[in-house]
Amino acid sequence: MISVAVCDDSIIECSRIAGKIKELLDETGVPCFVRQFNSGKELLQAQESFDIVFLDILMDGLDGMKTAELFRGENPDTVLVFVTSSRRYVFDAYEVEAFRYLLKPLEDGQLRKVLGLAVQKADREVQDFLIVNKERQKKKLFLKDIYYFEIKGRLVYVHGKGEVFAFYEQIGVLEKSLLGRGFFRCHKSYLVNLKYVDVYNRQEITLDNGEKIILAKRRYEEFCQEFLKFMRTNGGIGRLDRSRKFEISGACHRSKLL
């Protein structure tokens, strides 16, 4: 079941977009519920969580950009799509890791395409997991909750949003099982979730939670390529403008890629 929120201070426009989203998802057989909000405050006060949020920017009171900033703090995994009548805020949208930026009036074909991609991204993050053996039991690990794997001999330590725990596995087997799933072996002892990379230089990677892990020099160029590919695929290419750092003359400096 995909949960979608549409937030627009125009009741008519909000209803129209929500209705079209419901129609498109029903056509493709995607189970869903779509809820409407007519202010940023209403969205922030909602009790339920959402997989996808379509958010207007030019709203009275709490505007969409501020709403997104506050919403992101509590909902880092939600797929956020801006829908607005102005191009002015397209670069600001990168700061809250918007998946797409759509201009009104919405074309059906454009909405259909972006909605399909957003559902794929949301569904992948919800369902992508590993099954590992822990203390003679099977345990499901949701990849979206894992910051990185640390390898010490035959033991793999899982560092995530919950407890840190260990299980037995060969590093080669684990690495192979994570191919194409947003992880990169940045060092012989670490497999990092690219989703949580905040800044990096030639020696280390800093994650969103402040932890630092080693980046092997020989893996640096490949890491840059994989990170760029990951951000393009996941609609976060603008994030590189504010977060990527390079080591230049012994110091880290920000650099714009695009």
C-alpha positions as MATLAB code, in Angstrom:
seq = 'MISVAVCDDSIIECSRIAGKIKELLDETGVPCFVRQFNSGKELLQAQESFDIVFLDILMDGLDGMKTAELFRGENPDTVLVFVTSSRRYVFDAYEVEAFRYLLKPLEDGQLRKVLGLAVQKADREVQDFLIVNKERQKKKLFLKDIYYFEIKGRLVYVHGKGEVFAFYEQIGVLEKSLLGRGFFRCHKSYLVNLKYVDVYNRQEITLDNGEKIILAKRRYEEFCQEFLKFMRTNGGIGRLDRSRKFEISGACHRSKLL';
ca = [
       0.000    0.000    0.000;
       1.523    3.301   -1.142;
       0.558    6.336    0.956;
       0.499    9.715   -0.780;
      -0.045   13.232    0.589;
      -0.929   16.249   -1.533;
      -0.461   19.653    0.105;
      -1.707   22.816   -1.621;
      -3.477   25.823   -0.134;
      -5.781   25.957   -3.143;
      -8.566   23.530   -2.261;
      -9.560   23.127   -5.916;
      -5.998   22.518   -7.106;
      -5.257   20.146   -4.217;
      -8.363   18.124   -4.976;
      -7.576   18.009   -8.699;
      -3.996   16.781   -8.205;
      -5.015   14.243   -5.554;
      -7.800   12.942   -7.777;
      -5.473   12.551  -10.750;
      -2.864   10.729   -8.644;
      -5.511    8.320   -7.344;
      -6.777    7.737  -10.884;
      -3.278    7.010  -12.237;
      -2.386    4.640   -9.414;
      -5.688    2.799   -9.764;
      -5.022    2.395  -13.500;
      -1.685    0.718  -12.800;
      -3.096   -1.473  -10.039;
      -1.027    0.084   -7.256;
      -2.869   -0.149   -3.894;
      -2.871    3.332   -2.376;
      -4.525    5.951   -0.273;
      -4.229    9.654   -1.043;
      -4.807   12.332    1.576;
      -5.212   16.063    1.013;
      -3.852   18.958    3.104;
      -4.492   22.646    2.561;
      -1.596   24.044    4.575;
       1.898   23.130    5.612;
       0.800   23.156    9.230;
      -1.848   20.495    8.546;
       0.711   18.260    6.851;
       3.192   18.592    9.712;
       0.501   17.745   12.252;
      -0.621   14.600   10.427;
      -0.454   11.470   12.566;
       0.312    9.051    9.731;
       3.497    8.804    7.677;
       3.628    9.027    3.879;
       5.705    7.329    1.205;
       5.298   10.205   -1.266;
       4.425   13.877   -0.738;
       3.405   16.307   -3.491;
       3.940   19.785   -2.053;
       3.140   23.269   -3.339;
       5.703   25.964   -2.542;
       3.744   29.211   -2.857;
       1.352   28.823    0.070;
       0.053   31.381    2.548;
       1.379   31.147    6.104;
       3.969   28.375    6.230;
       5.321   28.140    2.691;
       6.202   24.876    1.018;
       9.962   25.233    1.332;
       9.827   25.778    5.099;
       7.261   23.004    5.397;
       9.593   20.654    3.504;
      12.518   21.570    5.740;
      10.552   20.776    8.903;
       8.981   17.681    7.355;
      12.366   16.310    6.237;
      13.669   16.387    9.812;
      11.132   13.747   10.835;
      10.730   11.951    7.506;
      14.127   11.463    5.825;
      12.929    8.622    3.577;
       9.774   10.187    2.133;
       9.878   10.866   -1.622;
       9.263   14.605   -1.939;
       7.915   16.160   -5.153;
       7.423   19.918   -5.438;
       4.526   21.165   -7.556;
       4.551   24.924   -8.043;
       3.907   27.715  -10.533;
       7.383   29.265  -10.141;
      10.860   28.179  -11.261;
      12.393   30.454   -8.641;
      12.906   27.779   -5.975;
      14.307   24.946   -8.099;
      17.789   25.178   -6.542;
      16.406   25.602   -3.021;
      14.594   22.295   -3.564;
      17.968   20.526   -3.556;
      18.484   21.525    0.071;
      15.584   19.317    1.162;
      16.498   16.559   -1.305;
      13.427   16.886   -3.481;
      12.967   13.992   -5.900;
      11.425   16.128   -8.650;
      10.324   19.736   -9.252;
       7.165   20.075  -11.356;
       5.656   23.242  -12.784;
       1.958   24.015  -12.886;
      -0.191   23.481  -14.794;
       0.649   19.787  -14.595;
       0.531   17.757  -17.782;
      -0.951   14.278  -17.397;
       1.996   12.633  -19.124;
       4.504   14.405  -16.926;
       2.623   13.537  -13.740;
       2.250    9.917  -14.841;
       6.010    9.585  -15.436;
       7.111   11.236  -12.181;
       4.491    9.371  -10.150;
       5.676    6.060  -11.575;
       9.301    6.825  -10.704;
       8.350    8.031   -7.225;
       6.377    4.835   -6.544;
       9.335    2.723   -7.681;
      11.686    4.609   -5.385;
       9.334    4.480   -2.400;
       8.514    0.813   -2.940;
      12.191   -0.104   -3.289;
      13.127    1.631   -0.049;
      10.294   -0.035    1.857;
      10.848   -3.557    0.552;
      14.610   -3.882   -0.065;
      16.113   -6.092    2.616;
      18.587   -8.873    3.395;
      17.985  -12.055    5.347;
      20.929  -12.947    7.618;
      21.635  -15.639   10.182;
      21.910  -14.388   13.748;
      22.143  -16.699   16.768;
      20.621  -19.609   14.798;
      17.727  -17.448   13.718;
      16.869  -15.617   10.515;
      16.767  -11.820   10.747;
      15.434   -9.363    8.175;
      17.591   -6.253    7.628;
      15.934   -3.344    5.843;
      18.700   -1.699    3.820;
      17.216    1.779    4.201;
      17.956    1.599    7.935;
      21.636    0.630    7.579;
      24.380    3.269    7.516;
      27.233    0.854    6.843;
      28.595   -2.648    7.350;
      31.908   -3.072    9.159;
      33.877   -6.267    8.589;
      36.206   -7.768   11.188;
      37.416  -11.189   10.133;
      34.362  -13.366    9.519;
      32.110  -11.116   11.601;
      30.032   -8.396    9.951;
      28.861   -5.565   12.213;
      25.695   -3.785   11.124;
      25.635   -0.058   11.963;
      22.148    1.349   11.541;
      19.360    3.298   13.164;
      18.851    0.578   15.752;
      21.310   -1.522   17.693;
      24.715   -2.527   16.355;
      24.868   -6.286   16.021;
      27.072   -8.871   14.326;
      26.548  -11.911   12.131;
      28.870  -14.313   10.319;
      29.376  -13.810    6.589;
      32.168  -13.640    4.014;
      32.808  -10.104    2.812;
      32.795  -11.193   -0.843;
      29.399  -12.843   -0.479;
      27.930   -9.797    1.289;
      29.368   -7.376   -1.257;
      27.928   -9.413   -4.125;
      24.479   -9.513   -2.502;
      24.509   -5.690   -2.261;
      25.433   -4.979   -5.889;
      23.065   -2.452   -7.433;
      21.415   -1.768   -4.084;
      23.082    1.520   -3.120;
      26.105    0.207   -1.221;
      29.804    0.658   -2.044;
      32.882   -1.051   -0.641;
      34.897    2.053    0.198;
      37.565    0.136    2.144;
      38.420   -3.507    2.733;
      36.574   -3.249    6.064;
      33.550   -1.117    5.102;
      30.484   -1.245    2.867;
      28.757    2.139    3.014;
      25.156    3.036    2.184;
      25.494    5.852   -0.389;
      22.144    7.226    0.723;
      23.682    8.460    3.977;
      26.891    9.983    2.587;
      27.051   13.644    3.574;
      30.595   14.820    2.748;
      33.853   13.132    1.817;
      37.466   13.668    0.835;
      40.218   11.309   -0.295;
      40.682    9.820    3.168;
      37.239    9.519    4.755;
      33.492    9.680    4.407;
      31.243   11.533    6.840;
      27.701   10.220    7.124;
      24.506   12.117    7.898;
      24.690   10.974   11.522;
      28.198   12.404   11.935;
      30.071    9.088   11.892;
      33.265    8.888    9.836;
      34.563    5.848    7.981;
      37.721    5.277    5.952;
      37.790    5.763    2.187;
      40.697    3.871    0.616;
      42.726    6.048   -1.782;
      42.642    3.392   -4.503;
      38.844    3.326   -4.330;
      38.361    7.098   -4.392;
      37.761    7.580   -8.133;
      35.378    4.639   -8.354;
      33.553    5.899   -5.276;
      33.072    9.329   -6.904;
      31.603    7.706  -10.001;
      29.282    5.425   -8.034;
      28.114    8.235   -5.770;
      27.348   10.463   -8.756;
      25.467    7.624  -10.462;
      23.516    6.918   -7.270;
      22.491   10.557   -6.836;
      21.374   10.842  -10.451;
      19.308    7.659  -10.221;
      17.683    8.671   -6.937;
      16.775   12.218   -7.866;
      19.277   13.831   -5.507;
      21.881   15.200   -7.889;
      21.454   18.711   -6.510;
      22.530   17.514   -3.095;
      26.072   17.287   -4.464;
      26.155   21.054   -4.829;
      25.947   21.515   -1.084;
      27.551   18.390    0.290;
      30.444   17.127   -1.791;
      33.892   18.189   -0.601;
      37.247   17.650   -2.241;
      40.753   17.742   -0.835;
      42.672   20.559   -2.549;
      46.124   21.627   -1.361;
      45.630   19.859    1.939;
      42.211   21.351    2.755;
      38.630   20.415    1.981;
      36.691   22.776   -0.230;
      33.221   22.683   -1.633;
      32.982   22.168   -5.380;
      30.054   22.371   -7.765;
      29.653   19.428  -10.096;
      27.049   20.794  -12.434;
];
